[in-house]
Amino acid sequence: MTSKDLQQIRERGVSPAAVQQQIDCFRRGFPWMKIVAPATPERGIRVLTEAEADAAVAYGETAEVAGRCKFVPASGAASRMFKDIFAGLARLEAGEDLPAGAPGAVLSASVEKFAFYTEELFGRPEDTAAYRRSVLEKVLTDKGLGYGSKPKGVIRFHRYPGEVRTAIAEHLVEAQAYMRNADGSCNLVVTISPEHRALFEAALAEVQPAYEARYGVKYHVTFTYQDKATDTIAVDGRNRPFRTDDGALLFRPAGHGALIHNLNAVSQELVSIKNIDNVAHEKYLPETARYKKVLMGEALRLRDRIFGYLRRFDAVADPCCAEARQLCNEVEAFLDKHLCVQLPLAHGQAERFEMIRAKLDRPIRVCGMVRNEGEPGGGPFVIAGRDGATSLQILESVQVNKDDAGAADALSRATHFNPVDLVCCLRNYKGEPFDLLRHVDPEAGFISSKSYQGRELKALELPGLWNGAMSDWNTLFVEVPLETFNPVKVVLDLLRPAHQG
């Protein structure tokens, strides 16, 4: 690399050695995850009865917690949400019309059903190419709403009598339903891009005072940015640093895995994680709030049981005594039954004692899982780690070696997928915050194919926030109803019943 390259690297807050390590990752690739089995209701996913769900809710409402917080990944523009609409507009601008089933045609024909529709802006629907082009232009560009370059969080998702709500507004409504602190406050940490801050602040200013009065809460919303130092270098097809037309190195955001740094800065103990686009019309809120409370109750119950074990470990004077052996037997059975953690053979009782204790003293996450009915999303599996221990992990499809017969069989037998519905406990049994960066698996990243100004490149994705970034956590999977998962990946998803009044 040239001196100019090194200067560019240092100005980003990264060391040249770290960039070299990233290039080495492209050259050697990442190891496949060793799948033992899919996590299923038979082993790995807890399916609760109504009585058990009620008990979890009750436990969560009475357990002591050092603050609650809702963490909402909301970075990036909604360009992917409107990808098909951009393609339709390009066809219309070229003088072509759209077939009846094309996304752009469906959008214009159904525009009155969207919360962002007003007759003043869009007029009355017409079955003409000129009207279709007008609708798409007004949705995407500055001739109207400009949604093609705005973040999902400020797009109007849902209509109510006398009110229209953006995605971020729905997160405020959700937060008061299940993330209130004892003093009536609701904390939200929202990860955004710096250039979108004014848009989010304006969207909140429209509704926050009214919601505080309506629901009797006080919102504390913190915006946080993905650190530029977590961007990763791009390479070309021969794994050489990719250069822009002016010869500069190209760095790209390294996926949601970079947000582990943002999560690490959260001060509250109990954190709920849910993506910005996964909100439904308020008619679904009772079910959504109930199962968020279920996950919180299960997380706090797991926390308290693990903390009890750790205090018993501290009280043992000799790791080789009979009491220590009995405690190890009890905890090993608990880890195996509830968390699918099976430990390798230790070299003696003293090593076994420390190994088991170390597995307990980690951050905790309880992940909601929904029955797989064809929706996209990572899947829950039992994995064998490099230390010889098994654990519950969420894998993206790109992390599964389809050429491996065992892995392919496990993938075919999977029953659930990950809707990104997590509750995390971020403090240890002494009340101290965990350093989450110490519990990341750096080998759990992956390489994706992208393009820049028409040129192909390879991009490095850091271990995902709910994948490798949480690899070394105590993990519990709990089944939640499919009705609690209502993402808006493309704009036409807003026509689904969960988003219509």
C-alpha positions, 0 to 999 in steps of 0.5 A: 500500500502507498503512503496515501493509502496508509494515511486514508486508513489511519484517518478512519481510525483503523490500523493498517494491521487490521486492514491487512487482517481483513484482506487475509480473511478474503484470501482464506475465507471463513470456516463453515459452521459445524452443525450438529442438528437443527434446533427444534421443539424436540431439542433446542426450542422451548414451546410454552403452554399458555400457563407457562407463558403466563408464568413467564410474564408474571416473573418478568413483571416482578423481577428486579432489573437495572433498567430496561431499553429497546434497541432498534437497528434503523440504519440505512436508506429504504432503497432495497424496500423500493428496488422493484419500484425503481425498476418500474419507474425506469421502464415507464421513463423509457416509454414502456408500460408495466404489466398488471402484476408488476410491483410498480403497477400494483403500487399505483393501482392500490395506492389508496390503501397505503398510509402515505396516500393523500388525494392531494398528492396522488389524485384519484387512481387511474389505469394509465401509464401516465398515472403509474409514472406519476405515482412512482415518481411521487413515492420515490423522488423529490417530486413527492415523498422522496421515499427512495432516499429516506430511511424506513423509520420515517416512512408512513406505515399505518393509518388510523382514524385521525392519525398516520404512523411512521415505523419509528412512531410504532416503535414508541407505541410498542415500547410503552406496552412492554418496556416501561421502567418502574418510574414510567420511563421508556428508553429507546436506542436507535441506530441511524445514519448521521445524514438521517438524524434530522428526519428522525428528529422531525418524525419524533417531534410530530408524535412524541409529546402526544404519545407521552400524554396519551400513554402516561410515559416519558420517552428517552430516545438516544440516536447512535451511529455505526462507527466508521472504524468498523467499516471493512475494506472491499477487494476485487476478484483477485482479493486485491484492495478495490480502488475507486476511480481516483485511486482511493481505497473503498471501505464499506459498512460491515453489516449489522455485526458492527452494531455490537459496539453500539449495544456494548454502550447501552447502560440498561441491564435488560434490552429488547432488540427488534428491527425498525421494519418489524412493526404491525398495526396496533390491532396486533399489539396485545399479542406482540406485547404479551410475547415480548413479556414472555421473552423477558420473563424467560430471560430474567428467570434464566439470569437468576438461575445462572446467577444462583449457580455462580454464587454457589461456585464462589462459595466452593473452597476446593474445586475438587471436593465432593460438593464441587463435583456435585455442583458440576454434575448439576450444572452440566445437566442444566446446561445440556437440557436447557441450553444444549451446551455439552462440554468436552472432557476436561483434564481433571476436576479442577479444569472441569470446575473452571470450564463450567463456571466460565460457560455460566458467566456470559451475557444472556439472550433469549431469542423468539423463533417462529415456525418456518412458513417460507419467510426469509431469515436465519435459522436456529441450530445446535453447533459444535464450536472450536472449543469442543462445546456445543451451543445454540446459534443462529445461522444465515444460509450463507454460513451453511455448507450446502455441499456437506450432506450432514449440513444440508440434511440439518437445514432440510429438517429445520422447523423454525427461523429467526425473526430478530426478536431478542431479549438480552441481559447485559450484566453479570452476577455482580451487577457489572456490565459485560464487555460484549466485544469479548464474546464475539466469534471473529471467525463467524463473518462471511463474504458477499458479492456487491458492486460499485458504480457497475464494477463487481467487488467482494465485501466483508461482513462482520459477525452478525449482531445476532449471529457471530457477534453473540456466539459466546452467549448463553442462549435460549430459543423460545417459540413465538407466534408468527403473528408477532413477525411482520417485517416490511422488506418491500413496499408491497408488504404494507398491503398485508393484513398486519399493516392494514387498519 
